[in-house]
Structures are given as C-alpha cells and as structure tokens.
Amino acid sequence: MNQTTDDDRVLPPALAALARTEIDYADGEGIDFEPYDAFDPAEETTDWLRQWTGNPEVDGDAYRVFGQDGTGGLAALWRMRPGRPLTEQPVVFLGSEGERGVVAGNLSDFLWMLADGCGPFEAVMYGAAESRPDTALTALAERHTTTPRRPARDILAEARAEFPAFAEGIEALCR
C-alpha cells in the first residue's frame, strides 16, 4: 500500500483552479461534473468505497476523490503509480449505479478531456464520442497541462489501453 503524506491530501494547483471554474451542464448537453475544493477526507473515502463495494475490508487509501456527477458518482485520482505525484496518477470514475472506469491516464489528460467537453461520467457511460470544446476549460487546461491536447476519445482510449483491468479489479472487491 502507498504511504500517505500530507502532500497527497492537498489538491494540486490544477484541481484547485478547476474547483474555481464553472462547468456548464447545459441542461443535460454539457458536462455533468462538480469539482470539489478539497479532497474527500480519507475516512469518508474508505466509508464510501466500503458501501459501494459491499466489502467491509477495503480501504480508500488508493483514491483521492475530487468531484462528483449529479447522481453522486465520484471522480478520483487513483494512486497506483508508486512514488509518482498525484498529477501523474490516472483519473477514475465510480458511478452511483455501479459504473466504473479509467477516464484519463493523468491529471493533464483529464483537463484536456474536460476542455473537449467530456466529463468522467460521460466518458464511462458514452465513450467520449462527440467533441464539444469549452472555452473556459480549454483556457484552464492550457495553463495547467503537461501533455499535448488531444480529443477526449483519444485520451479515453489511451487510458483504457493502459489500464485494461481497472473495472475487473473493482469488481473483484465487490461482495
């Protein structure tokens, strides 16, 4: 298990900026995502993961929850790359009805995904098929990313190829 430090409980600057940026839901045609201004506390993440999986033995240490969709599905950084900063960890989504998937290989790619008009819920449910660029989120991504701009569908495909067993791993935790 990864060692927890104070630094990995503080939002990276890109997520702090995202929390201050309005995301347009556009009556169901936009992005269904509400970023938090702080990570969920460790205890809350563990409680939620235990309820979500029905497994009282799991803990949430591998996840830093930073936002949700309108139904309560959560977006998180998945701390699975030991020794690497939070910004280099993949972004995952665990939906309120059991949906789950990796949506971006790192925080920069996640910001480009949002800039292309696709949130974590949309990526897992619909596959990021349609590009709907967002001006404010593009400006945010241009200020905070280290990866090249790509369409959300390409980012999603890359993440799924890099982490093909994420959904099965979560399923294995379920009771």
Contacts in CASP RR format, 6 or more apart in sequence:
PFRMAT RR
TARGET T0000
AUTHOR 0000-0000-0000
METHOD contacts of the structure
MODEL  1
MNQTTDDDRVLPPALAALARTEIDYADGEGIDFEPYDAFDPAEETTDWLR
QWTGNPEVDGDAYRVFGQDGTGGLAALWRMRPGRPLTEQPVVFLGSEGER
GVVAGNLSDFLWMLADGCGPFEAVMYGAAESRPDTALTALAERHTTTPRR
PARDILAEARAEFPAFAEGIEALCR
1 61 0 8 1.000
1 62 0 8 1.000
2 61 0 8 1.000
2 62 0 8 1.000
2 79 0 8 1.000
2 82 0 8 1.000
2 83 0 8 1.000
4 42 0 8 1.000
4 61 0 8 1.000
8 64 0 8 1.000
8 79 0 8 1.000
8 86 0 8 1.000
9 39 0 8 1.000
9 42 0 8 1.000
9 64 0 8 1.000
10 39 0 8 1.000
11 19 0 8 1.000
11 36 0 8 1.000
11 37 0 8 1.000
11 38 0 8 1.000
11 39 0 8 1.000
11 66 0 8 1.000
12 85 0 8 1.000
12 86 0 8 1.000
12 87 0 8 1.000
12 107 0 8 1.000
13 144 0 8 1.000
14 87 0 8 1.000
14 107 0 8 1.000
14 108 0 8 1.000
14 111 0 8 1.000
14 140 0 8 1.000
14 144 0 8 1.000
14 145 0 8 1.000
15 35 0 8 1.000
15 66 0 8 1.000
15 107 0 8 1.000
16 37 0 8 1.000
17 140 0 8 1.000
17 143 0 8 1.000
17 144 0 8 1.000
18 35 0 8 1.000
18 111 0 8 1.000
18 114 0 8 1.000
18 140 0 8 1.000
19 35 0 8 1.000
19 36 0 8 1.000
19 37 0 8 1.000
20 37 0 8 1.000
21 35 0 8 1.000
21 136 0 8 1.000
21 137 0 8 1.000
21 140 0 8 1.000
22 136 0 8 1.000
23 31 0 8 1.000
23 33 0 8 1.000
23 34 0 8 1.000
23 35 0 8 1.000
23 114 0 8 1.000
23 134 0 8 1.000
23 137 0 8 1.000
24 30 0 8 1.000
24 31 0 8 1.000
24 134 0 8 1.000
25 31 0 8 1.000
25 32 0 8 1.000
29 132 0 8 1.000
30 117 0 8 1.000
30 132 0 8 1.000
31 114 0 8 1.000
31 117 0 8 1.000
31 118 0 8 1.000
31 119 0 8 1.000
31 122 0 8 1.000
31 134 0 8 1.000
32 69 0 8 1.000
32 70 0 8 1.000
32 119 0 8 1.000
32 121 0 8 1.000
32 122 0 8 1.000
33 67 0 8 1.000
33 68 0 8 1.000
33 69 0 8 1.000
33 75 0 8 1.000
33 114 0 8 1.000
33 119 0 8 1.000
33 120 0 8 1.000
33 121 0 8 1.000
34 67 0 8 1.000
34 68 0 8 1.000
34 69 0 8 1.000
34 70 0 8 1.000
35 66 0 8 1.000
35 67 0 8 1.000
36 65 0 8 1.000
36 66 0 8 1.000
36 67 0 8 1.000
36 68 0 8 1.000
39 64 0 8 1.000
39 65 0 8 1.000
39 66 0 8 1.000
40 48 0 8 1.000
40 64 0 8 1.000
40 65 0 8 1.000
40 66 0 8 1.000
40 74 0 8 1.000
42 60 0 8 1.000
42 61 0 8 1.000
44 65 0 8 1.000
45 60 0 8 1.000
45 63 0 8 1.000
45 64 0 8 1.000
45 65 0 8 1.000
45 76 0 8 1.000
46 58 0 8 1.000
46 59 0 8 1.000
46 60 0 8 1.000
46 61 0 8 1.000
48 65 0 8 1.000
48 74 0 8 1.000
49 58 0 8 1.000
49 59 0 8 1.000
49 60 0 8 1.000
49 63 0 8 1.000
49 173 0 8 1.000
50 56 0 8 1.000
50 58 0 8 1.000
52 94 0 8 1.000
52 98 0 8 1.000
53 170 0 8 1.000
53 173 0 8 1.000
53 174 0 8 1.000
53 175 0 8 1.000
54 174 0 8 1.000
54 175 0 8 1.000
55 173 0 8 1.000
55 174 0 8 1.000
55 175 0 8 1.000
58 173 0 8 1.000
61 79 0 8 1.000
62 78 0 8 1.000
62 79 0 8 1.000
62 80 0 8 1.000
63 76 0 8 1.000
63 77 0 8 1.000
63 78 0 8 1.000
63 79 0 8 1.000
63 92 0 8 1.000
64 76 0 8 1.000
64 77 0 8 1.000
64 79 0 8 1.000
64 86 0 8 1.000
64 89 0 8 1.000
65 74 0 8 1.000
65 75 0 8 1.000
65 76 0 8 1.000
66 75 0 8 1.000
66 76 0 8 1.000
66 77 0 8 1.000
67 74 0 8 1.000
67 75 0 8 1.000
67 76 0 8 1.000
68 74 0 8 1.000
68 75 0 8 1.000
69 75 0 8 1.000
69 93 0 8 1.000
69 95 0 8 1.000
69 96 0 8 1.000
69 120 0 8 1.000
69 121 0 8 1.000
70 121 0 8 1.000
71 95 0 8 1.000
71 96 0 8 1.000
71 97 0 8 1.000
71 121 0 8 1.000
72 95 0 8 1.000
72 96 0 8 1.000
73 93 0 8 1.000
73 94 0 8 1.000
73 95 0 8 1.000
73 96 0 8 1.000
73 99 0 8 1.000
73 121 0 8 1.000
74 93 0 8 1.000
74 94 0 8 1.000
74 95 0 8 1.000
75 91 0 8 1.000
75 92 0 8 1.000
75 93 0 8 1.000
75 103 0 8 1.000
75 120 0 8 1.000
76 91 0 8 1.000
76 92 0 8 1.000
76 93 0 8 1.000
76 94 0 8 1.000
77 86 0 8 1.000
77 89 0 8 1.000
77 90 0 8 1.000
77 91 0 8 1.000
77 92 0 8 1.000
77 107 0 8 1.000
78 89 0 8 1.000
78 90 0 8 1.000
78 91 0 8 1.000
78 92 0 8 1.000
78 102 0 8 1.000
78 166 0 8 1.000
79 86 0 8 1.000
79 89 0 8 1.000
80 89 0 8 1.000
80 90 0 8 1.000
80 163 0 8 1.000
81 88 0 8 1.000
81 89 0 8 1.000
81 90 0 8 1.000
86 107 0 8 1.000
87 106 0 8 1.000
87 107 0 8 1.000
87 108 0 8 1.000
87 146 0 8 1.000
88 106 0 8 1.000
88 107 0 8 1.000
89 106 0 8 1.000
89 107 0 8 1.000
90 102 0 8 1.000
90 104 0 8 1.000
90 105 0 8 1.000
90 106 0 8 1.000
90 159 0 8 1.000
90 162 0 8 1.000
90 163 0 8 1.000
90 166 0 8 1.000
91 102 0 8 1.000
91 103 0 8 1.000
91 104 0 8 1.000
91 105 0 8 1.000
91 106 0 8 1.000
91 107 0 8 1.000
91 109 0 8 1.000
91 110 0 8 1.000
91 120 0 8 1.000
91 159 0 8 1.000
92 100 0 8 1.000
92 101 0 8 1.000
92 102 0 8 1.000
92 103 0 8 1.000
92 120 0 8 1.000
92 166 0 8 1.000
93 99 0 8 1.000
93 100 0 8 1.000
93 101 0 8 1.000
93 103 0 8 1.000
93 120 0 8 1.000
93 121 0 8 1.000
93 123 0 8 1.000
93 124 0 8 1.000
94 100 0 8 1.000
94 101 0 8 1.000
94 170 0 8 1.000
95 121 0 8 1.000
95 124 0 8 1.000
99 121 0 8 1.000
99 124 0 8 1.000
99 125 0 8 1.000
100 124 0 8 1.000
100 166 0 8 1.000
100 167 0 8 1.000
100 170 0 8 1.000
100 171 0 8 1.000
101 124 0 8 1.000
101 160 0 8 1.000
101 166 0 8 1.000
101 167 0 8 1.000
101 170 0 8 1.000
102 159 0 8 1.000
102 160 0 8 1.000
102 162 0 8 1.000
102 163 0 8 1.000
102 166 0 8 1.000
103 110 0 8 1.000
103 113 0 8 1.000
103 119 0 8 1.000
103 120 0 8 1.000
103 123 0 8 1.000
103 124 0 8 1.000
103 155 0 8 1.000
103 156 0 8 1.000
103 159 0 8 1.000
104 110 0 8 1.000
104 112 0 8 1.000
104 113 0 8 1.000
104 123 0 8 1.000
104 155 0 8 1.000
104 156 0 8 1.000
104 159 0 8 1.000
105 155 0 8 1.000
105 158 0 8 1.000
105 159 0 8 1.000
105 162 0 8 1.000
105 163 0 8 1.000
106 147 0 8 1.000
108 141 0 8 1.000
108 144 0 8 1.000
108 145 0 8 1.000
108 146 0 8 1.000
108 147 0 8 1.000
109 145 0 8 1.000
109 147 0 8 1.000
109 150 0 8 1.000
109 155 0 8 1.000
109 158 0 8 1.000
109 159 0 8 1.000
110 120 0 8 1.000
110 155 0 8 1.000
111 137 0 8 1.000
111 140 0 8 1.000
111 141 0 8 1.000
111 144 0 8 1.000
111 145 0 8 1.000
112 141 0 8 1.000
112 145 0 8 1.000
112 147 0 8 1.000
112 149 0 8 1.000
112 150 0 8 1.000
112 152 0 8 1.000
112 155 0 8 1.000
113 119 0 8 1.000
113 123 0 8 1.000
113 128 0 8 1.000
113 152 0 8 1.000
113 155 0 8 1.000
113 156 0 8 1.000
114 134 0 8 1.000
114 137 0 8 1.000
114 140 0 8 1.000
114 141 0 8 1.000
115 133 0 8 1.000
115 134 0 8 1.000
115 137 0 8 1.000
115 138 0 8 1.000
115 140 0 8 1.000
115 141 0 8 1.000
115 149 0 8 1.000
116 128 0 8 1.000
116 131 0 8 1.000
116 132 0 8 1.000
116 133 0 8 1.000
116 134 0 8 1.000
116 151 0 8 1.000
116 152 0 8 1.000
116 155 0 8 1.000
117 131 0 8 1.000
117 132 0 8 1.000
117 133 0 8 1.000
117 134 0 8 1.000
117 137 0 8 1.000
117 152 0 8 1.000
118 127 0 8 1.000
118 128 0 8 1.000
118 132 0 8 1.000
118 152 0 8 1.000
118 156 0 8 1.000
119 152 0 8 1.000
122 128 0 8 1.000
123 152 0 8 1.000
123 156 0 8 1.000
127 153 0 8 1.000
127 156 0 8 1.000
128 151 0 8 1.000
128 152 0 8 1.000
128 153 0 8 1.000
128 155 0 8 1.000
128 156 0 8 1.000
129 153 0 8 1.000
131 151 0 8 1.000
131 152 0 8 1.000
131 153 0 8 1.000
141 149 0 8 1.000
END
